[in-house]
């Protein structure tokens, strides 16, 4: 939630010029508010082609405001401006230094959930030699694990880790003490020592998704995280989410974009840890009754596939199982249209995971091929050959 009011939590208006220190440039930069959109609680922001020491007025930006252009440059010399739709919560590290006549900006060309002034300008100025890119780490949990051994590394400023099964936050904080951005995405995994995140005093942006472990006692504390201005939680334990929301709600008016999504019970985590269809729950186009039918179909097919693999079933039987699985979802999808390319991938992965459970180092590529052929046939609504 960004705000419960009908106006931005920090006052901003069309024409305002905003300045902020940019980690991507290593100095200050600026932008102009071209629109305030109350219906969507967003603002249109035109970045300026300027950087330098901290400005205290629009005059400090020079005699003329010049818009920044996109990177890479569009073809045929077209000039596309860095004009973005952003949340109307002005981050606490940003300040209004005055106002000016609104520059011609054209259409909004980008939409982002967070402010990153100077990102495009840094890329355009430095190209392949941009030093800031060396401070980013984007990895899976299995790649992160060996990185946590070693001396503290103050050069890493932004870290994104996915598919987390278990992560010791105390080790993470000790290894990367000066993080400004941290994104932790789990496979319904678990955070250990989550209260240690309060030691990241330089942290400005934090996202935690699909992870259990934290309790109310581990809540993030405004007094310990003075730089935090973006905080997003989704599918985390309910007592943790409620405690964090309570602790941070009053910080929204100071420039913290607080986004508390779905908060889940311990029972939900236990029931869904091995559920490959869990991301389908709650979709607008998929009611709860249909979702439960999808889940029941997966579970019955899983049991049938495990039995077939234990009995060393032949390719015809496996193709038939895949075909029946696909056909069931084809029927469930009829008239709804929720199964597309991405959902087909989820259904295939749900079968593939069952095969991997029993593979034990065996080459089961023929098994997978038979299942895939059947699944595709079933999803297309083709009749079974049996």
Steps between C-alpha positions, in 0.01 A plus 500: 500500500648836401249724671142501614458868404391656169825692470870409510629439855779751440381813317589501128333677209521536126807703410694415816868425452626216716863424585662191649842346544540225238699189586517434125683827433687557824357853521167684509252505213156650441160451334175688444146393591293533180172355630339387823253217433268463797299209357809277490695671780793553267700788358656547158867589544733646236865445587744782429839481331683637799718375784727673745531609862191527717267769362292723724295677232404459135759767414772262619419274201619761251339759274283248313335172598579226248319162492704178511469255211456123509783247477566339259425772245199417279561443127509773236596762753161504671512673837312307768490665839528331838136565589367248754190428704603451863328463840390833644683430824803728466786300661645643818842549334342730236419867541308769313733789416246723327276504196531599135293516184420142401730379224354332189526131588283303261349167608610298799734230367569303815321390817682396814393413855793697644705814445850451351602846385829504311492136389463575127730800520771286661469233231513756220803679637710198588385228259688172539739662749230592749664432840168471686410174323776328698305562820198290391450132583206313346501128571316191612525384860733213411740753345472732799587235759875481425517880477407529867839364603775758521579844631246783488462642149399868513501533120181299445212745528208324329416132540216290361471131596235260369374148570601521866440186703684620810709811555686616809444876507772549763762359262361704213520826695852425625623425148329797329468770769443802272211374288264771377262265316404145598250270328436156653267266313435153635360172383290515816831465678608626840697795634723436800591789735281745302530769770861541383370700203464790745880531491495620137495870584573605140209299363260702284293229330389163636275237341416165664275256313391138558704446815409374846700522822458859623274563800367821650810516721717514185321803358694769319546812712490859367758612754750238377442556126509879461559493122222254409252651251356192323368202693308222326379176662292233327410148613681527831377386844193689611630606844819637341307693234268653759788599728694662215193688377432631849863610546529675164157646422589840645817511288301524174455876547879532530560330165483124557308307233347222710353206309359218711356231275364158588566385857481125552440263791745226604244249373505660155880474478488134606226414250653685203872438529478219243213648299622606152167672425502728804557815295164444330308551823330836521517582130213719385408268215512184713241458775579298811284205393684464167836543671418218742403277205835580336680410820306174540585406141870561561499289817318206342729510194804516724396183682424321172835605353695386807327162478574473127867584551529248784354237269735600217210583270567520127482810280138442397383503861705814577377679189147411606555645846635822352213515254237448772665770713499747213144410399375560855647850500368562149151433636559716806624781275199485270329838500755655738816518291747508788744244359760660276871454433604564860234272648594221257853529636370470857305185412802347332725586794249339738546169312873546461544547876330166567738328257801668662388375842556139393779550245788423741756573232320303228456635149124537478495719189275252317254508789493879486456502124199268523339713772564820305352361180190392688466827689514708181244277332261522794528877531413534132184299556615217275328166566689223674638226278425233760 
